[in-house]
Amino acid sequence: MVGMTAFMIWQGIGIAPDRYAFVLLLGSLLIKRTRSFLFDWIPFLLILIAYDFLRGLAPYLNQHVHVLELINAEIAIFGVLPNTFLQSFFYHPGSLSLLDYLATMIYFLHFALPLSFGFILWVTNRGYFRQFSLGILLLSYAGWITFVIYPAAPPWMAAQQGLINVTKILDKTLGMFPDKYNLPSIYHNFNPNPVAAMPSMHAAYPVLIFLFALSFFKQKGWWFLLYVLAVFFAMVYLGEHYVIDEIVGAIYAIIFFIVAKIASSHVKFLHG
């Protein structure tokens, strides 16, 4: 999984759920558990891909996009806009740095990390996998409902409107990655939702993984906190999210971690 993920990033291949499923399928072939993989993963992946399809419909269901509220809240809390503050220190226009590329790679891992973690759980304990898959699906659809109720512009969109001074660094770095293999993907045929900033699913997914890692792997799970912090930094630095987006995303992750745990314990009780 590490090798294939690195190859996809190196070649500029978008890591979409349906594409990455073939990486996991290859893993199931190597451990000779392909039949159970298909049985357990196809429903999960279909529901997850359906979420991304519905996410593209959200802007059409509510066209009142919130922009200034988040900017004003950030300045009221921090005294400065964190996106602008970080970029003033680390971003140098016209000269991309190692930090820019590392932050972009973290952005690439948005789907790879939860699917890879789910695969590790599936190999380790299918009960663990079912808990995690329930948690991430509930989290995803709760996020979608919020996108419909409260469409929120990310920092880079507010900058395009001239409201703040933030650079969309991804526009600079993504052009430096090759695109040698234009592999088919259902996911990339969906309409993206540019106003799905609140809550930040880029923050919510890693926090959910961290909580399940602590639950299942105990002390070893603390190592993943380093990645969570890296994601929080990268999304603000890249101009993709406000800190408030990330905090709300983390709260959502905590809520649906608890819900998934409670739901799983009830199912175990009902089955004796």
C-alpha atoms as one frame of an Amber mdcrd trajectory, in Angstrom:
protein
   0.000   0.000   0.000   2.837   2.394   0.830   4.589   1.596  -2.432   1.487
   1.991  -4.585   0.455   5.196  -2.814   3.933   6.668  -3.346   3.806   5.645
  -7.015   0.390   7.284  -7.499   1.577  10.540  -5.926   4.852  10.449  -7.902
   2.973  10.019 -11.175   0.266  12.544 -10.285  -2.477   9.889 -10.278  -5.444
  11.161  -8.281  -6.134   8.888  -5.309  -9.890   8.416  -5.658 -11.778   5.762
  -3.655 -12.623   3.632  -6.695  -9.026   3.722  -7.998  -7.523   2.984  -4.612
  -9.865   0.038  -4.158  -7.785  -1.796  -6.754  -4.670  -1.276  -4.628  -6.497
  -2.894  -1.705  -7.838  -5.634  -3.971  -4.252  -6.442  -4.929  -3.445  -6.682
  -1.227  -6.309  -9.128  -0.690  -4.989 -11.265  -3.557  -1.553 -11.414  -1.938
  -2.992 -12.668   1.346  -5.529 -14.941  -0.429  -8.641 -13.325   1.068 -10.162
 -11.830  -2.072 -13.636 -13.312  -1.675 -14.142 -11.954   1.845 -12.619  -8.629
   0.728 -15.254  -8.244  -1.988 -18.031  -9.239   0.414 -16.955  -6.741   3.090
 -15.666  -3.857   0.975 -18.043  -3.484  -1.968 -20.988  -2.193   0.143 -18.677
   0.133   2.092 -17.060   1.590  -1.044 -20.382   2.024  -2.852 -21.848   3.965
   0.074 -18.681   6.068   0.376 -18.669   6.866  -3.355 -22.395   7.706  -3.156
 -21.504  10.282  -0.484 -19.123  11.987  -2.906 -21.799  11.966  -5.606 -24.265
  13.628  -3.219 -21.617  16.109  -2.074 -21.540  17.493  -5.615 -25.292  18.162
  -5.399 -25.019  20.238  -2.212 -24.268  23.608  -3.926 -27.461  23.271  -5.971
 -29.620  22.605  -2.913 -28.495  25.728  -1.053 -26.800  28.553  -2.944 -26.375
  30.900   0.030 -22.629  30.606   0.558 -21.193  31.849   3.861 -17.914  33.736
   3.484 -17.424  36.616   5.907 -18.650  34.834   9.068 -15.698  32.443   9.150
 -13.157  35.173   8.372 -14.504  37.403  11.146 -14.609  34.497  13.607 -10.978
  33.561  12.883  -9.770  37.123  13.387 -11.864  37.510  16.562 -10.373  34.311
  18.039  -6.752  34.523  16.881  -6.313  38.250  16.277  -5.030  37.416  12.800
  -6.061  35.122   9.960  -3.975  31.927  10.498  -3.861  31.212   6.741  -2.281
  34.588   6.016   0.009  34.320   9.041   1.433  30.915   8.012   1.840  31.859
   4.359   3.639  35.087   5.284   6.266  33.015   7.105   6.631  29.913   4.919
   5.336  30.624   1.394   7.584  32.355  -1.128   5.753  33.336  -4.351   7.536
  32.133  -7.452   9.674  29.634  -5.539   8.100  26.405  -4.316   9.687  24.855
  -1.235   9.883  21.351   0.196   7.159  22.340   2.667   4.817  23.197  -0.223
   5.290  19.746  -1.726   4.973  17.930   1.611   1.717  19.769   2.354   0.445
  18.830  -1.111   1.279  15.163  -0.519  -0.683  15.266   2.726  -3.590  16.677
   0.714  -3.238  13.723  -1.722  -3.602  11.255   1.163  -7.148  12.348   2.023
  -8.660   9.062   0.781  -5.587   6.830   0.910  -5.177   7.050   4.689  -8.723
   6.072   5.775  -8.937   3.291   3.189  -5.475   1.964   4.101  -6.290   2.104
   7.803  -9.578   0.319   7.113  -7.662  -2.383   5.247  -5.268  -2.850   8.175
  -8.252  -3.221  10.505  -9.910  -5.647   8.093  -6.783  -7.817   8.036  -6.418
  -7.595  11.812 -10.027  -7.993  12.923 -13.164  -7.743  10.778 -15.113  -6.512
  13.809 -12.714  -3.570  14.079 -13.229  -2.873  10.371 -17.021  -2.831  10.730
 -16.816  -0.342  13.612 -14.505   1.935  11.661 -16.497   1.731   8.418 -19.692
   2.611  10.321 -17.946   5.568  11.943 -16.512   6.978   8.718 -19.772   6.578
   6.795 -21.811   8.293   9.530 -19.189  11.053   9.700 -19.232  11.522   5.916
 -22.995  11.804   5.622 -23.220  14.115   8.644 -20.671  16.298   6.845 -22.786
  16.242   3.685 -25.895  17.347   5.571 -23.881  20.230   7.025 -22.634  21.194
   3.554 -26.266  21.488   2.457 -27.362  23.483   5.511 -24.273  25.693   5.737
 -22.310  26.037   2.469 -19.030  27.715   3.411 -16.346  29.159   1.149 -12.765
  28.037   1.822 -10.038  30.671   2.280  -8.808  30.479  -1.319 -12.317  31.274
  -2.603 -12.600  34.264  -0.267  -9.242  35.405  -1.637 -10.554  35.153  -5.194
 -13.318  37.549  -4.144 -10.698  39.989  -2.839 -11.714  39.626   0.799  -8.419
  38.216   2.150  -4.853  37.752   0.937  -4.397  33.973   0.709  -2.724  31.992
  -2.087  -4.183  28.681  -3.280  -0.834  26.906  -3.127  -2.244  23.725  -4.652
  -2.655  25.572  -7.952   1.117  26.059  -7.942   2.248  22.630  -6.745  -0.185
  20.345  -8.602   1.127  21.634 -11.918   4.564  20.274 -11.000   3.322  16.683
 -10.659   3.251  14.610 -13.878   0.037  13.174 -15.279   1.347  10.189 -17.240
  -1.472   7.774 -16.478  -4.986   9.087 -16.956  -6.669   6.100 -15.321 -10.481
   5.842 -15.415 -12.375   6.894 -12.309 -16.062   7.267 -11.575 -15.184   9.629
  -8.737 -13.584  12.268 -10.967 -16.716  12.432 -13.112 -18.654  13.817 -10.135
 -19.116  17.562  -9.781 -16.822  18.858  -7.020 -18.273  20.919  -4.196 -16.058
  24.002  -3.746 -18.121  25.251  -0.782 -17.709  22.186   1.440 -15.286  23.805
   3.868 -17.352  23.407   7.061 -16.677  20.937   8.606 -13.242  20.024   7.266
 -13.344  16.374   6.259  -9.578  16.608   5.687  -9.346  17.132   9.453 -12.231
  14.873  10.477 -10.963  11.691   8.808  -7.492  11.744  10.449  -9.002  12.492
  13.872 -11.409   9.572  13.480  -8.508   7.297  12.469  -6.521   8.503  15.489
  -9.377   7.688  17.873  -9.861   4.211  16.446  -6.088   3.642  16.452  -6.034
   4.448  20.167  -9.014   2.188  20.752  -7.680  -0.821  18.861  -3.891  -0.488
  19.112  -3.587   1.357  22.464  -0.230   3.122  22.983   0.887   2.572  19.382
  -2.021   4.731  18.235  -0.410   7.856  19.710   2.124   7.891  16.868  -0.662
   8.823  14.451  -1.198  12.094  16.341   1.855  13.459  14.517   0.086  12.974
  11.190  -3.110  14.587  12.526  -1.153  17.692  13.535   0.570  17.739  10.137
  -2.811  17.679   8.387  -4.142  20.528  10.531  -1.093  22.628   9.639  -1.105
  21.706   5.931  -4.779  22.482   5.256  -4.520  25.932   6.833  -1.175  26.657
   5.174  -2.415  25.593   1.719  -5.407  27.917   2.061  -7.884  25.044   1.883
  -9.481  25.419   5.334  -9.835  27.740   8.280  -8.848  26.553  11.751 -12.532
  26.689  12.747 -13.357  24.246   9.918 -10.809  21.835  11.366 -12.025  22.191
  14.942 -15.601  21.452  13.879 -14.351  18.519  11.789 -12.552  17.138  14.860
 -15.718  17.511  16.952 -17.716  15.624  14.317 -15.087  12.862  14.364 -15.311
  12.527  18.154 -19.112  12.403  18.054 -19.311   9.695  15.407 -16.496   7.693
  16.948 -18.633   7.482  20.083 -21.791   6.735  18.076 -20.057   3.933  16.150
 -18.736   2.444  19.396 -22.165   2.543  21.051 -23.896   1.127  17.977 -21.345
  -1.702  17.749 -21.757  -2.584  21.437 -25.551  -2.765  21.017 -25.212  -5.065
  18.017 -22.907  -7.349  20.031 -25.424  -7.375  22.883 -28.335  -8.222  20.573
 -26.366 -11.097  19.063 -25.563 -12.397  22.522
